Amino acid sequence: MKSFWGITAVLLTVTVAGCAPRSMSGDVYSRERAQRVQTIEYGEVLEVRSILIEGTKSGLGALGGGVLGGALGSGVGRGAGSTIAVVGGAIIGWVAGSAVEEGATRQPGVEVTIRMDTGQTIALVQGIDPPVYAGDRVRILRHPDGSARAITTLDDLEPGRPPRRYR
């Protein structure tokens, strides 16, 4: 029985590690994005609104919860009662694990509205890092897959003066 709980603990640890949130930060690039061409456009931030970026629903949390719930249920009752407890524990664990994964990988973000130099107005959602503020001059890095990020440009800095947001 001890080895069963040991295996269950290892499986749960691996499952939870797989639920780590993917960063939505403008400063973090995935390995797939490294050394890829991006188009750059410029604009000015009109508005920044705080939002919450939904967590992942990969199924790993549900799987881990189901395994743990089934394992906990196996210690209840005998015969048919034990089977019912295993199945019930697995179902409850599945639902709970899914909710835990989504909640653990949820992250704060911002919706940024930008007036491009071309006159077009766009909005994009990204993580809160690096911060952008209304009035900032930003460059928009667009990826071929349609995703984009806004990063404050050095044009926002005047020699000897702090950035506009600190004045």
N, CA and C atoms as an extended XYZ file, in Angstrom:
501
Properties=species:S:1:pos:R:3:atomname:S:1:resname:S:1:resid:I:1 pbc="F F F"
N         0.825       -1.194        0.000 N   MET     1
C         0.000        0.000        0.000 CA  MET     1
C         0.868        1.258        0.000 C   MET     1
N         2.033        1.187        0.691 N   LYS     2
C         2.923        2.343        0.731 CA  LYS     2
C         3.435        2.693       -0.661 C   LYS     2
N         3.753        1.672       -1.478 N   SER     3
C         4.251        1.947       -2.826 CA  SER     3
C         3.150        2.572       -3.679 C   SER     3
N         1.889        2.171       -3.462 N   PHE     4
C         0.771        2.766       -4.190 CA  PHE     4
C         0.692        4.266       -3.926 C   PHE     4
N         0.794        4.663       -2.652 N   TRP     5
C         0.728        6.080       -2.300 CA  TRP     5
C         1.953        6.822       -2.812 C   TRP     5
N         3.102        6.163       -2.836 N   GLY     6
C         4.311        6.789       -3.377 CA  GLY     6
C         4.169        7.074       -4.861 C   GLY     6
N         3.647        6.094       -5.600 N   ILE     7
C         3.429        6.282       -7.044 CA  ILE     7
C         2.392        7.373       -7.282 C   ILE     7
N         1.335        7.378       -6.484 N   THR     8
C         0.297        8.406       -6.603 CA  THR     8
C         0.884        9.792       -6.358 C   THR     8
N         1.730        9.932       -5.343 N   ALA     9
C         2.355       11.225       -5.037 CA  ALA     9
C         3.247       11.694       -6.187 C   ALA     9
N         4.006       10.770       -6.776 N   VAL    10
C         4.869       11.126       -7.909 CA  VAL    10
C         4.031       11.576       -9.099 C   VAL    10
N         2.966       10.827       -9.409 N   LEU    11
C         2.088       11.200      -10.527 CA  LEU    11
C         1.452       12.565      -10.301 C   LEU    11
N         1.012       12.827       -9.088 N   LEU    12
C         0.400       14.109       -8.779 CA  LEU    12
C         1.414       15.239       -8.909 C   LEU    12
N         2.636       15.033       -8.448 N   THR    13
C         3.681       16.053       -8.554 CA  THR    13
C         3.984       16.369      -10.010 C   THR    13
N         4.108       15.349      -10.834 N   VAL    14
C         4.377       15.551      -12.258 CA  VAL    14
C         3.219       16.287      -12.921 C   VAL    14
N         2.006       15.930      -12.558 N   THR    15
C         0.830       16.576      -13.127 CA  THR    15
C         0.779       18.046      -12.754 C   THR    15
N         0.997       18.366      -11.496 N   VAL    16
C         0.966       19.762      -11.057 CA  VAL    16
C         2.087       20.559      -11.712 C   VAL    16
N         3.256       19.973      -11.864 N   ALA    17
C         4.367       20.669      -12.532 CA  ALA    17
C         4.010       20.989      -13.974 C   ALA    17
N         3.249       20.137      -14.618 N   GLY    18
C         2.830       20.378      -15.998 CA  GLY    18
C         1.799       21.475      -16.121 C   GLY    18
N         1.234       21.920      -15.021 N   CYS    19
C         0.210       22.956      -15.033 CA  CYS    19
C         0.790       24.361      -14.894 C   CYS    19
N         2.096       24.499      -14.886 N   ALA    20
C         2.703       25.821      -14.740 CA  ALA    20
C         2.205       26.737      -15.848 C   ALA    20
N         1.805       27.971      -15.500 N   PRO    21
C         1.231       28.849      -16.507 CA  PRO    21
C         2.241       29.308      -17.543 C   PRO    21
N         1.781       29.416      -18.780 N   ARG    22
C         2.600       29.984      -19.839 CA  ARG    22
C         2.599       31.493      -19.655 C   ARG    22
N         3.756       32.089      -19.731 N   SER    23
C         3.851       33.518      -19.479 CA  SER    23
C         3.242       34.330      -20.613 C   SER    23
N         2.503       35.354      -20.260 N   MET    24
C         1.944       36.290      -21.232 CA  MET    24
C         2.720       37.605      -21.205 C   MET    24
N         3.865       37.613      -20.548 N   SER    25
C         4.673       38.807      -20.416 CA  SER    25
C         5.254       39.236      -21.759 C   SER    25
N         5.380       40.530      -21.941 N   GLY    26
C         6.032       41.054      -23.136 CA  GLY    26
C         7.525       40.826      -23.110 C   GLY    26
N         8.066       40.474      -21.951 N   ASP    27
C         9.507       40.261      -21.806 CA  ASP    27
C         9.918       38.801      -21.904 C   ASP    27
N         8.955       37.885      -22.038 N   VAL    28
C         9.272       36.461      -22.070 CA  VAL    28
C         8.896       35.893      -23.429 C   VAL    28
N         9.841       35.202      -24.037 N   TYR    29
C         9.606       34.562      -25.328 CA  TYR    29
C         9.696       33.047      -25.167 C   TYR    29
N         8.826       32.326      -25.836 N   SER    30
C         8.920       30.875      -25.842 CA  SER    30
C        10.069       30.462      -26.757 C   SER    30
N        10.528       29.245      -26.622 N   ARG    31
C        11.605       28.741      -27.480 CA  ARG    31
C        11.196       28.797      -28.953 C   ARG    31
N         9.920       28.553      -29.226 N   GLU    32
C         9.438       28.564      -30.603 CA  GLU    32
C         9.504       29.955      -31.237 C   GLU    32
N         9.452       31.001      -30.419 N   ARG    33
C         9.472       32.380      -30.932 CA  ARG    33
C        10.889       32.910      -31.151 C   ARG    33
N        11.865       32.265      -30.534 N   ALA    34
C        13.247       32.733      -30.670 CA  ALA    34
C        13.678       32.633      -32.135 C   ALA    34
N        14.376       33.608      -32.573 N   GLN    35
C        14.938       33.698      -33.923 CA  GLN    35
C        13.866       33.659      -35.012 C   GLN    35
N        12.698       34.213      -34.728 N   ARG    36
C        11.620       34.328      -35.712 CA  ARG    36
C        11.440       35.794      -36.066 C   ARG    36
N        11.155       36.062      -37.318 N   VAL    37
C        10.958       37.434      -37.788 CA  VAL    37
C         9.607       37.949      -37.284 C   VAL    37
N         9.596       39.199      -36.838 N   GLN    38
C         8.384       39.873      -36.407 CA  GLN    38
C         8.309       41.207      -37.131 C   GLN    38
N         7.131       41.655      -37.478 N   THR    39
C         6.998       42.984      -38.052 CA  THR    39
C         6.787       43.966      -36.910 C   THR    39
N         7.267       45.183      -37.106 N   ILE    40
C         7.188       46.198      -36.052 CA  ILE    40
C         6.420       47.404      -36.570 C   ILE    40
N         5.493       47.874      -35.748 N   GLU    41
C         4.752       49.092      -36.022 CA  GLU    41
C         4.802       49.943      -34.757 C   GLU    41
N         4.497       51.239      -34.901 N   TYR    42
C         4.551       52.146      -33.755 CA  TYR    42
C         3.207       52.814      -33.536 C   TYR    42
N         2.975       53.220      -32.287 N   GLY    43
C         1.745       53.909      -31.950 CA  GLY    43
C         1.810       54.497      -30.559 C   GLY    43
N         0.666       55.043      -30.124 N   GLU    44
C         0.572       55.648      -28.790 CA  GLU    44
C        -0.558       54.976      -28.029 C   GLU    44
N        -0.295       54.657      -26.766 N   VAL    45
C        -1.295       54.000      -25.925 CA  VAL    45
C        -2.378       55.008      -25.548 C   VAL    45
N        -3.627       54.652      -25.854 N   LEU    46
C        -4.758       55.497      -25.490 CA  LEU    46
C        -5.332       55.108      -24.133 C   LEU    46
N        -5.380       53.806      -23.882 N   GLU    47
C        -6.020       53.319      -22.658 CA  GLU    47
C        -5.427       51.971      -22.267 C   GLU    47
N        -5.339       51.752      -20.961 N   VAL    48
C        -4.892       50.470      -20.430 CA  VAL    48
C        -5.921       50.028      -19.390 C   VAL    48
N        -6.422       48.816      -19.563 N   ARG    49
C        -7.449       48.303      -18.658 CA  ARG    49
C        -6.988       46.970      -18.079 C   ARG    49
N        -7.062       46.842      -16.753 N   SER    50
C        -6.684       45.593      -16.090 CA  SER    50
C        -7.703       44.508      -16.401 C   SER    50
N        -7.211       43.320      -16.685 N   ILE    51
C        -8.064       42.172      -16.982 CA  ILE    51
C        -7.470       40.933      -16.314 C   ILE    51
N        -8.141       39.824      -16.413 N   LEU    52
C        -7.650       38.556      -15.895 CA  LEU    52
C        -7.590       37.574      -17.059 C   LEU    52
N        -6.429       36.979      -17.289 N   ILE    53
C        -6.251       36.018      -18.368 CA  ILE    53
C        -6.590       34.629      -17.839 C   ILE    53
N        -7.536       33.991      -18.491 N   GLU    54
C        -8.011       32.672      -18.084 CA  GLU    54
C        -6.866       31.677      -17.992 C   GLU    54
N        -6.957       30.748      -17.054 N   GLY    55
C        -5.940       29.719      -16.888 CA  GLY    55
C        -6.077       28.606      -17.915 C   GLY    55
N        -5.089       27.727      -17.938 N   THR    56
C        -5.091       26.626      -18.899 CA  THR    56
C        -6.060       25.527      -18.480 C   THR    56
N        -6.510       24.786      -19.458 N   LYS    57
C        -7.397       23.644      -19.233 CA  LYS    57
C        -6.853       22.486      -20.056 C   LYS    57
N        -5.630       22.091      -19.751 N   SER    58
C        -4.946       21.070      -20.540 CA  SER    58
C        -5.424       19.656      -20.251 C   SER    58
N        -6.090       19.463      -19.142 N   GLY    59
C        -6.520       18.126      -18.755 CA  GLY    59
C        -5.579       17.466      -17.759 C   GLY    59
N        -4.372       18.042      -17.597 N   LEU    60
C        -3.420       17.462      -16.652 CA  LEU    60
C        -3.915       17.569      -15.217 C   LEU    60
N        -4.499       18.704      -14.878 N   GLY    61
C        -5.032       18.877      -13.525 CA  GLY    61
C        -6.171       17.905      -13.259 C   GLY    61
N        -7.039       17.742      -14.268 N   ALA    62
C        -8.151       16.810      -14.121 CA  ALA    62
C        -7.638       15.381      -13.971 C   ALA    62
N        -6.652       15.023      -14.769 N   LEU    63
C        -6.086       13.673      -14.689 CA  LEU    63
C        -5.459       13.423      -13.317 C   LEU    63
N        -4.652       14.377      -12.855 N   GLY    64
C        -4.028       14.239      -11.537 CA  GLY    64
C        -5.057       14.168      -10.427 C   GLY    64
N        -6.093       15.010      -10.517 N   GLY    65
C        -7.152       14.982       -9.516 CA  GLY    65
C        -7.913       13.675       -9.534 C   GLY    65
N        -8.159       13.149      -10.733 N   GLY    66
C        -8.855       11.873      -10.861 CA  GLY    66
C        -8.065       10.729      -10.257 C   GLY    66
N        -6.748       10.728      -10.508 N   VAL    67
C        -5.892        9.679       -9.944 CA  VAL    67
C        -5.880        9.774       -8.423 C   VAL    67
N        -5.693       10.991       -7.918 N   LEU    68
C        -5.651       11.173       -6.471 CA  LEU    68
C        -7.000       10.831       -5.836 C   LEU    68
N        -8.097       11.297       -6.459 N   GLY    69
C        -9.429       10.984       -5.927 CA  GLY    69
C        -9.708        9.495       -5.928 C   GLY    69
N        -9.317        8.809       -7.004 N   GLY    70
C        -9.485        7.358       -7.062 CA  GLY    70
C        -8.653        6.657       -6.011 C   GLY    70
N        -7.427        7.149       -5.820 N   ALA    71
C        -6.542        6.549       -4.812 CA  ALA    71
C        -7.122        6.733       -3.415 C   ALA    71
N        -7.629        7.923       -3.142 N   LEU    72
C        -8.232        8.166       -1.824 CA  LEU    72
C        -9.491        7.320       -1.647 C   LEU    72
N       -10.272        7.176       -2.719 N   GLY    73
C       -11.493        6.377       -2.649 CA  GLY    73
C       -11.226        4.900       -2.450 C   GLY    73
N       -10.042        4.439       -2.882 N   SER    74
C        -9.734        3.008       -2.761 CA  SER    74
C        -9.589        2.563       -1.305 C   SER    74
N        -9.373        3.496       -0.426 N   GLY    75
C        -9.220        3.150        0.988 CA  GLY    75
C       -10.541        3.099        1.726 C   GLY    75
N       -11.645        3.310        1.009 N   VAL    76
C       -12.957        3.340        1.646 CA  VAL    76
C       -13.734        2.063        1.316 C   VAL    76
N       -14.303        1.429        2.302 N   GLY    77
C       -15.192        0.281        2.107 CA  GLY    77
C       -14.517       -0.982        1.605 C   GLY    77
N       -15.372       -1.990        1.320 N   ARG    78
C       -14.893       -3.277        0.801 CA  ARG    78
C       -15.815       -3.704       -0.339 C   ARG    78
N       -15.296       -4.485       -1.252 N   GLY    79
C       -16.099       -5.050       -2.341 CA  GLY    79
C       -16.708       -3.976       -3.218 C   GLY    79
N       -18.037       -4.071       -3.426 N   ALA    80
C       -18.737       -3.122       -4.301 CA  ALA    80
C       -18.667       -1.704       -3.743 C   ALA    80
N       -18.687       -1.569       -2.425 N   GLY    81
C       -18.579       -0.245       -1.804 CA  GLY    81
C       -17.252        0.410       -2.117 C   GLY    81
N       -16.197       -0.366       -2.163 N   SER    82
C       -14.870        0.149       -2.497 CA  SER    82
C       -14.825        0.604       -3.951 C   SER    82
N       -15.441       -0.169       -4.836 N   THR    83
C       -15.482        0.194       -6.259 CA  THR    83
C       -16.227        1.510       -6.453 C   THR    83
N       -17.351        1.638       -5.784 N   ILE    84
C       -18.132        2.874       -5.872 CA  ILE    84
C       -17.315        4.055       -5.335 C   ILE    84
N       -16.601        3.838       -4.229 N   ALA    85
C       -15.776        4.904       -3.647 CA  ALA    85
C       -14.646        5.298       -4.591 C   ALA    85
N       -14.030        4.335       -5.271 N   VAL    86
C       -12.946        4.634       -6.223 CA  VAL    86
C       -13.487        5.460       -7.383 C   VAL    86
N       -14.602        5.021       -7.962 N   VAL    87
C       -15.193        5.731       -9.097 CA  VAL    87
C       -15.656        7.123       -8.672 C   VAL    87
N       -16.358        7.210       -7.548 N   GLY    88
C       -16.816        8.511       -7.054 CA  GLY    88
C       -15.652        9.444       -6.740 C   GLY    88
N       -14.621        8.899       -6.086 N   GLY    89
C       -13.444        9.713       -5.769 CA  GLY    89
C       -12.744       10.195       -7.016 C   GLY    89
N       -12.677        9.331       -8.039 N   ALA    90
C       -12.032        9.725       -9.293 CA  ALA    90
C       -12.810       10.833       -9.991 C   ALA    90
N       -14.140       10.732       -9.993 N   ILE    91
C       -14.962       11.774      -10.642 CA  ILE    91
C       -14.833       13.096       -9.900 C   ILE    91
N       -14.958       13.059       -8.590 N   ILE    92
C       -14.832       14.293       -7.796 CA  ILE    92
C       -13.428       14.869       -7.954 C   ILE    92
N       -12.421       14.009       -7.916 N   GLY    93
C       -11.037       14.465       -8.103 CA  GLY    93
C       -10.817       15.063       -9.474 C   GLY    93
N       -11.418       14.492      -10.507 N   TRP    94
C       -11.313       14.985      -11.893 CA  TRP    94
C       -11.832       16.426      -11.971 C   TRP    94
N       -13.029       16.633      -11.433 N   VAL    95
C       -13.645       17.968      -11.465 CA  VAL    95
C       -12.812       18.952      -10.645 C   VAL    95
N       -12.417       18.561       -9.453 N   ALA    96
C       -11.629       19.443       -8.584 CA  ALA    96
C       -10.261       19.737       -9.199 C   ALA    96
N        -9.607       18.730       -9.756 N   GLY    97
C        -8.294       18.927      -10.371 CA  GLY    97
C        -8.343       19.888      -11.537 C   GLY    97
N        -9.399       19.797      -12.335 N   SER    98
C        -9.572       20.716      -13.465 CA  SER    98
C        -9.720       22.156      -12.974 C   SER    98
N       -10.533       22.340      -11.934 N   ALA    99
C       -10.733       23.681      -11.367 CA  ALA    99
C        -9.445       24.223      -10.755 C   ALA    99
N        -8.684       23.369      -10.093 N   VAL   100
C        -7.418       23.797       -9.486 CA  VAL   100
C        -6.424       24.211      -10.568 C   VAL   100
N        -6.334       23.432      -11.650 N   GLU   101
C        -5.416       23.789      -12.741 CA  GLU   101
C        -5.768       25.149      -13.335 C   GLU   101
N        -7.052       25.358      -13.629 N   GLU   102
C        -7.465       26.634      -14.231 CA  GLU   102
C        -7.170       27.795      -13.282 C   GLU   102
N        -7.464       27.621      -12.000 N   GLY   103
C        -7.230       28.684      -11.021 CA  GLY   103
C        -5.754       28.960      -10.795 C   GLY   103
N        -4.938       27.912      -10.786 N   ALA   104
C        -3.503       28.073      -10.526 CA  ALA   104
C        -2.773       28.714      -11.696 C   ALA   104
N        -3.306       28.581      -12.900 N   THR   105
C        -2.616       29.129      -14.074 CA  THR   105
C        -3.230       30.444      -14.553 C   THR   105
N        -4.267       30.917      -13.889 N   ARG   106
C        -4.869       32.213      -14.209 CA  ARG   106
C        -3.850       33.300      -13.878 C   ARG   106
N        -3.808       34.368      -14.677 N   GLN   107
C        -2.830       35.423      -14.404 CA  GLN   107
C        -3.373       36.803      -14.758 C   GLN   107
N        -2.863       37.828      -14.071 N   PRO   108
C        -3.312       39.191      -14.371 CA  PRO   108
C        -2.767       39.637      -15.722 C   PRO   108
N        -3.505       40.511      -16.374 N   GLY   109
C        -3.069       41.048      -17.659 CA  GLY   109
C        -3.642       42.429      -17.873 C   GLY   109
N        -3.392       42.974      -19.052 N   VAL   110
C        -3.928       44.277      -19.430 CA  VAL   110
C        -4.456       44.212      -20.860 C   VAL   110
N        -5.513       44.961      -21.095 N   GLU   111
C        -6.008       45.189      -22.442 CA  GLU   111
C        -5.514       46.579      -22.818 C   GLU   111
N        -4.715       46.670      -23.860 N   VAL   112
C        -4.085       47.932      -24.251 CA  VAL   112
C        -4.712       48.411      -25.554 C   VAL   112
N        -5.267       49.630      -25.542 N   THR   113
C        -5.819       50.242      -26.750 CA  THR   113
C        -4.779       51.215      -27.290 C   THR   113
N        -4.442       51.071      -28.574 N   ILE   114
C        -3.333       51.828      -29.171 CA  ILE   114
C        -3.784       52.477      -30.471 C   ILE   114
N        -3.455       53.752      -30.630 N   ARG   115
C        -3.655       54.420      -31.920 CA  ARG   115
C        -2.342       54.307      -32.669 C   ARG   115
N        -2.384       53.546      -33.751 N   MET   116
C        -1.187       53.314      -34.552 CA  MET   116
C        -0.838       54.573      -35.335 C   MET   116
N         0.422       54.692      -35.730 N   ASP   117
C         0.859       55.833      -36.534 CA  ASP   117
C         0.119       55.897      -37.867 C   ASP   117
N        -0.414       54.754      -38.309 N   THR   118
C        -1.169       54.698      -39.569 CA  THR   118
C        -2.572       55.266      -39.410 C   THR   118
N        -2.998       55.546      -38.156 N   GLY   119
C        -4.332       56.054      -37.892 CA  GLY   119
C        -5.288       54.975      -37.403 C   GLY   119
N        -4.940       53.724      -37.604 N   GLN   120
C        -5.766       52.615      -37.146 CA  GLN   120
C        -5.698       52.515      -35.622 C   GLN   120
N        -6.804       52.129      -34.990 N   THR   121
C        -6.820       51.893      -33.551 CA  THR   121
C        -6.974       50.396      -33.327 C   THR   121
N        -6.097       49.841      -32.476 N   ILE   122
C        -6.134       48.406      -32.179 CA  ILE   122
C        -6.186       48.197      -30.671 C   ILE   122
N        -6.548       47.011      -30.277 N   ALA   123
C        -6.488       46.612      -28.871 CA  ALA   123
C        -5.813       45.251      -28.820 C   ALA   123
N        -4.977       45.051      -27.803 N   LEU   124
C        -4.363       43.742      -27.609 CA  LEU   124
C        -4.300       43.441      -26.128 C   LEU   124
N        -4.231       42.157      -25.832 N   VAL   125
C        -4.171       41.688      -24.450 CA  VAL   125
C        -2.811       41.060      -24.230 C   VAL   125
N        -2.181       41.418      -23.107 N   GLN   126
C        -0.883       40.843      -22.764 CA  GLN   126
C        -0.730       40.836      -21.251 C   GLN   126
N         0.338       40.210      -20.775 N   GLY   127
C         0.643       40.201      -19.354 CA  GLY   127
C         0.976       41.612      -18.882 C   GLY   127
N         1.099       41.778      -17.594 N   ILE   128
C         1.328       43.109      -17.026 CA  ILE   128
C         2.786       43.552      -17.086 C   ILE   128
N         3.652       42.677      -17.540 N   ASP   129
C         5.080       42.979      -17.575 CA  ASP   129
C         5.584       42.907      -19.010 C   ASP   129
N         6.248       43.893      -19.556 N   PRO   130
C         6.581       45.171      -18.960 CA  PRO   130
C         5.353       46.084      -18.945 C   PRO   130
N         5.281       46.960      -17.961 N   PRO   131
C         4.108       47.829      -17.860 CA  PRO   131
C         4.055       48.865      -18.987 C   PRO   131
N         2.853       49.135      -19.459 N   VAL   132
C         2.618       50.220      -20.404 CA  VAL   132
C         1.508       51.088      -19.822 C   VAL   132
N         1.576       52.376      -20.126 N   TYR   133
C         0.624       53.338      -19.556 CA  TYR   133
C         0.049       54.207      -20.656 C   TYR   133
N        -1.149       54.775      -20.406 N   ALA   134
C        -1.755       55.691      -21.361 CA  ALA   134
C        -0.774       56.830      -21.628 C   ALA   134
N        -0.602       57.163      -22.889 N   GLY   135
C         0.326       58.223      -23.281 CA  GLY   135
C         1.693       57.701      -23.697 C   GLY   135
N         2.004       56.452      -23.368 N   ASP   136
C         3.299       55.873      -23.766 CA  ASP   136
C         3.372       55.697      -25.273 C   ASP   136
N         4.534       55.899      -25.806 N   ARG   137
C         4.837       55.554      -27.194 CA  ARG   137
C         5.285       54.091      -27.155 C   ARG   137
N         4.677       53.271      -28.005 N   VAL   138
C         4.986       51.843      -27.987 CA  VAL   138
C         5.314       51.334      -29.385 C   VAL   138
N         6.054       50.234      -29.381 N   ARG   139
C         6.238       49.515      -30.638 CA  ARG   139
C         5.463       48.215      -30.495 C   ARG   139
N         4.800       47.860      -31.559 N   ILE   140
C         3.995       46.646      -31.588 CA  ILE   140
C         4.776       45.609      -32.375 C   ILE   140
N         5.065       44.494      -31.739 N   LEU   141
C         5.738       43.383      -32.404 CA  LEU   141
C         4.663       42.385      -32.808 C   LEU   141
N         4.470       42.218      -34.109 N   ARG   142
C         3.456       41.298      -34.625 CA  ARG   142
C         4.116       40.028      -35.129 C   ARG   142
N         3.546       38.913      -34.740 N   HIS   143
C         4.038       37.604      -35.160 CA  HIS   143
C         3.187       37.105      -36.318 C   HIS   143
N         3.733       36.285      -37.180 N   PRO   144
C         2.957       35.757      -38.306 CA  PRO   144
C         1.692       35.005      -37.885 C   PRO   144
N         1.655       34.468      -36.665 N   ASP   145
C         0.458       33.743      -36.214 CA  ASP   145
C        -0.664       34.669      -35.761 C   ASP   145
N        -0.435       35.986      -35.814 N   GLY   146
C        -1.462       36.954      -35.442 CA  GLY   146
C        -1.321       37.509      -34.042 C   GLY   146
N        -0.478       36.924      -33.216 N   SER   147
C        -0.287       37.453      -31.871 CA  SER   147
C         0.614       38.685      -31.929 C   SER   147
N         0.530       39.504      -30.881 N   ALA   148
C         1.315       40.736      -30.841 CA  ALA   148
C         1.577       41.123      -29.394 C   ALA   148
N         2.542       42.011      -29.201 N   ARG   149
C         2.830       42.555      -27.878 CA  ARG   149
C         3.210       44.015      -28.037 C   ARG   149
N         2.928       44.806      -27.001 N   ALA   150
C         3.256       46.236      -26.998 CA  ALA   150
C         4.359       46.475      -25.982 C   ALA   150
N         5.402       47.167      -26.414 N   ILE   151
C         6.534       47.453      -25.541 CA  ILE   151
C         6.857       48.946      -25.650 C   ILE   151
N         6.992       49.611      -24.500 N   THR   152
C         7.316       51.031      -24.480 CA  THR   152
C         8.635       51.266      -25.213 C   THR   152
N         8.664       52.289      -26.056 N   THR   153
C         9.876       52.592      -26.824 CA  THR   153
C        10.777       53.546      -26.065 C   THR   153
N        12.003       53.630      -26.500 N   LEU   154
C        12.939       54.584      -25.906 CA  LEU   154
C        12.575       56.009      -26.289 C   LEU   154
N        11.722       56.179      -27.326 N   ASP   155
C        11.265       57.517      -27.712 CA  ASP   155
C        10.503       58.180      -26.578 C   ASP   155
N         9.964       57.379      -25.660 N   ASP   156
C         9.194       57.917      -24.541 CA  ASP   156
C        10.101       58.598      -23.522 C   ASP   156
N        11.384       58.334      -23.612 N   LEU   157
C        12.331       58.926      -22.672 CA  LEU   157
C        12.955       60.187      -23.275 C   LEU   157
N        12.943       61.247      -22.524 N   GLU   158
C        13.619       62.476      -22.944 CA  GLU   158
C        14.927       62.534      -22.176 C   GLU   158
N        16.013       62.978      -22.815 N   PRO   159
C        17.308       63.023      -22.124 CA  PRO   159
C        17.210       63.765      -20.791 C   PRO   159
N        17.668       63.119      -19.727 N   GLY   160
C        17.709       63.757      -18.413 CA  GLY   160
C        16.386       63.801      -17.687 C   GLY   160
N        15.323       63.255      -18.273 N   ARG   161
C        14.009       63.283      -17.626 CA  ARG   161
C        13.474       61.868      -17.478 C   ARG   161
N        12.690       61.624      -16.421 N   PRO   162
C        12.121       60.281      -16.239 CA  PRO   162
C        11.026       60.030      -17.294 C   PRO   162
N        10.635       58.780      -17.481 N   PRO   163
C         9.543       58.477      -18.411 CA  PRO   163
C         8.291       59.236      -18.034 C   PRO   163
N         7.429       59.490      -18.992 N   ARG   164
C         6.206       60.280      -18.825 CA  ARG   164
C         5.373       59.797      -17.639 C   ARG   164
N         5.301       58.501      -17.410 N   ARG   165
C         4.428       57.976      -16.349 CA  ARG   165
C         4.881       58.350      -14.952 C   ARG   165
N         6.143       58.788      -14.777 N   TYR   166
C         6.656       59.143      -13.445 CA  TYR   166
C         6.648       60.641      -13.193 C   TYR   166
N         6.198       61.417      -14.144 N   ARG   167
C         6.214       62.862      -13.970 CA  ARG   167
C         5.018       63.353      -13.189 C   ARG   167
